[in-house]
Amino acid sequence: MTLPVVKAGIVGATGYSGAELLRLLKEHPQAEVTVVTSRSLAGTRLDQEFPSLRGQTDLVFSEPTAEALAACDVVFYATPHGVAMSQAREVLEAGTRIIDLSADFRIQDTQLWSEWYGMEHACPDILKEAVYGLPEMYRDDIRKARVVGNPGCYPTAVTLGLAPLLKAGFVDVDTLIADSKSGASGAGRGAKVGTLFCEVAEDFKAYGATGHRHLPEIAQNLDALAGTETDVTFVPHLLPMVRGIETTLYANLKSEALDADLQALYEQAYCDEPFVDMMPAGSHPSTGMVRGINQCRMALHRQGPKRVIVLSVIDNLIKGASGQAIQNMNLMFGLDETAGLMAGPVWP
Ligand SMILES: NC(=O)c1ccc[n+]([C@@H]2O[C@H](COP(=O)([O-])OP(=O)(O)OC[C@H]3O[C@@H](n4cnc5c(N)ncnc54)[C@H](OP(=O)(O)O)[C@@H]3O)[C@@H](O)[C@H]2O)c1
């Protein structure tokens, strides 16, 4: 019996997350990339830009027009914010579904979105039906969605790390701290002084300490999990490495939860999740343990009577972007959720 194959388009296939979609979908048993777009390289063979794919593809970059994308079953937007929402209506009208890796369909409050992203939302009606693509939170809704707003990389690591504690009501929701560090690929492939080798190598710094664009998205998730307004401090840092996010999360336990078995709480919460690995108590997960794979690995620690610490690591380009997007595609098209996503990590 031949299995149905999902025809996928990638808008922004020259970028880092677009390239990771290409690499992962190439191995997917039930998906085929049929359209790759780039405004700057339209007409160029894909393997000319990515010699690592020589011998494996005959695709040629095209312009990102709605007509070119209409023949796809699903389009991944691996583009800066503002692109997916400007094309969404036409693409949906052609019967094509959308997985947007940018922030266009992540935040339901359009006014808040405009404040952080500096533009009006182009299609609030489509935003309303869009589902936030964190399968561990919204799996059933994702299955039915026409539009998925794929989560940001930091919000994925933070949300998965705090979810069991918040759902159980075990922590004071105004004591949450997310101290997050990312490799430089998180900033995308476009040339910027801040991510030049000489600026990043042998250096380490925080940025966005007074407020980063992922803060409202993190707050939206944590509020939903806690069922009340939370107060989270989120500070991202730029690491002198290519990929990976390590997030150290802090919270104060409520007095009634001081003796709770938190390790059991987390193991129970994630035992059926194919892409979340609760490590043994006392572990220290590292970014190298998830390099190139769709996994969030985490571990719990206690310090002092009240403080709980969660260490959460992901690959920003995989569970933080392209792998999670494929996980969402699998759900949307009724495929095995893990299809194409079970390759092992690259280590060392
Ligand atoms: N990097 C990460 O770790 C990460 C993680 C989670 C989410 N994201 C999000 O995913 C999206 C892509 O990120 P990235 O890091 O892969 O970006 P990137 O490396 O900078 O690539 C951006 C891609 O978008 C295309 N593009 C730019 N402007 C466009 C436009 N107006 N219309 C059509 N295509 C356009 C570019 O190609 P052309 O200019 O040739 O068309 C390029 O292929 C962003 O929204 C980012 O915030 C990234």
The ligand as an SDF file (V2000), in Angstrom:
LIG
                    3D

 48 52  0  0  0  0  0  0  0  0999 V2000
   16.5630   30.9340   13.8140 N   0  0  0  0  0  0  0  0  0  0  0  0
   15.8820   30.3690   14.8200 C   0  0  0  0  0  0  0  0  0  0  0  0
   16.4490   29.7290   15.7230 O   0  0  0  0  0  0  0  0  0  0  0  0
   14.3910   30.5150   14.8790 C   0  0  0  0  0  0  0  0  0  0  0  0
   13.7040   29.8010   15.8710 C   0  0  0  0  0  0  0  0  0  0  0  0
   12.3010   29.9310   15.9620 C   0  0  0  0  0  0  0  0  0  0  0  0
   11.6380   30.7670   15.0920 C   0  0  0  0  0  0  0  0  0  0  0  0
   12.3380   31.4780   14.1610 N   0  0  0  0  0  0  0  0  0  0  0  0
   11.5820   32.3630   13.2810 C   0  0  0  0  0  0  0  0  0  0  0  0
   11.5120   31.7470   11.9980 O   0  0  0  0  0  0  0  0  0  0  0  0
   11.5560   32.7410   10.9720 C   0  0  0  0  0  0  0  0  0  0  0  0
   12.7500   32.4570   10.0690 C   0  0  0  0  0  0  0  0  0  0  0  0
   13.9320   32.5180   10.8500 O   0  0  0  0  0  0  0  0  0  0  0  0
   15.3680   32.1970   10.2630 P   0  0  0  0  0  0  0  0  0  0  0  0
   16.3030   32.3240   11.3990 O   0  0  0  0  0  0  0  0  0  0  0  0
   15.3430   30.9490    9.4680 O   0  0  0  0  0  0  0  0  0  0  0  0
   15.5540   33.4500    9.2760 O   0  0  0  0  0  0  0  0  0  0  0  0
   16.6630   33.7650    8.1890 P   0  0  0  0  0  0  0  0  0  0  0  0
   17.7800   32.7910    8.3290 O   0  0  0  0  0  0  0  0  0  0  0  0
   16.9610   35.2020    8.3040 O   0  0  0  0  0  0  0  0  0  0  0  0
   15.8970   33.4900    6.8120 O   0  0  0  0  0  0  0  0  0  0  0  0
   14.7920   34.2480    6.4090 C   0  0  0  0  0  0  0  0  0  0  0  0
   14.2600   33.7250    5.0790 C   0  0  0  0  0  0  0  0  0  0  0  0
   13.1050   34.4700    4.7270 O   0  0  0  0  0  0  0  0  0  0  0  0
   13.2080   34.9360    3.3740 C   0  0  0  0  0  0  0  0  0  0  0  0
   12.5230   36.2460    3.3500 N   0  0  0  0  0  0  0  0  0  0  0  0
   12.9180   37.3800    3.9780 C   0  0  0  0  0  0  0  0  0  0  0  0
   12.0210   38.3700    3.7720 N   0  0  0  0  0  0  0  0  0  0  0  0
   11.0360   37.8440    2.9940 C   0  0  0  0  0  0  0  0  0  0  0  0
    9.8560   38.3760    2.4140 C   0  0  0  0  0  0  0  0  0  0  0  0
    9.4810   39.6400    2.6210 N   0  0  0  0  0  0  0  0  0  0  0  0
    9.0860   37.5600    1.6620 N   0  0  0  0  0  0  0  0  0  0  0  0
    9.4360   36.2770    1.4300 C   0  0  0  0  0  0  0  0  0  0  0  0
   10.5690   35.7120    1.9400 N   0  0  0  0  0  0  0  0  0  0  0  0
   11.3590   36.4850    2.7100 C   0  0  0  0  0  0  0  0  0  0  0  0
   14.7010   34.9770    3.0840 C   0  0  0  0  0  0  0  0  0  0  0  0
   14.9870   34.7060    1.7220 O   0  0  0  0  0  0  0  0  0  0  0  0
   14.9150   35.7970    0.5610 P   0  0  0  0  0  0  0  0  0  0  0  0
   15.2650   37.1180    1.1970 O   0  0  0  0  0  0  0  0  0  0  0  0
   15.8900   35.3300   -0.4560 O   0  0  0  0  0  0  0  0  0  0  0  0
   13.4930   35.7380    0.0540 O   0  0  0  0  0  0  0  0  0  0  0  0
   15.2400   33.8330    3.9230 C   0  0  0  0  0  0  0  0  0  0  0  0
   15.1930   32.6300    3.1940 O   0  0  0  0  0  0  0  0  0  0  0  0
   11.6680   34.0830   11.7000 C   0  0  0  0  0  0  0  0  0  0  0  0
   10.4120   34.6570   11.8390 O   0  0  0  0  0  0  0  0  0  0  0  0
   12.2290   33.7150   13.0610 C   0  0  0  0  0  0  0  0  0  0  0  0
   11.8850   34.6300   14.0710 O   0  0  0  0  0  0  0  0  0  0  0  0
   13.6880   31.3410   14.0230 C   0  0  0  0  0  0  0  0  0  0  0  0
  1  2  1  0
  2  3  2  0
  2  4  1  0
  4  5  1  0
  4 48  2  0
  5  6  2  0
  6  7  1  0
  7  8  2  0
  8  9  1  0
  8 48  1  0
  9 10  1  0
  9 46  1  0
 10 11  1  0
 11 12  1  0
 11 44  1  0
 12 13  1  0
 13 14  1  0
 14 15  2  0
 14 16  1  0
 14 17  1  0
 17 18  1  0
 18 19  2  0
 18 20  1  0
 18 21  1  0
 21 22  1  0
 22 23  1  0
 23 24  1  0
 23 42  1  0
 24 25  1  0
 25 26  1  0
 25 36  1  0
 26 27  1  0
 26 35  1  0
 27 28  2  0
 28 29  1  0
 29 30  1  0
 29 35  2  0
 30 31  1  0
 30 32  2  0
 32 33  1  0
 33 34  2  0
 34 35  1  0
 36 37  1  0
 36 42  1  0
 37 38  1  0
 38 39  2  0
 38 40  1  0
 38 41  1  0
 42 43  1  0
 44 45  1  0
 44 46  1  0
 46 47  1  0
M  CHG  2   8   1  16  -1
M  END
$$$$
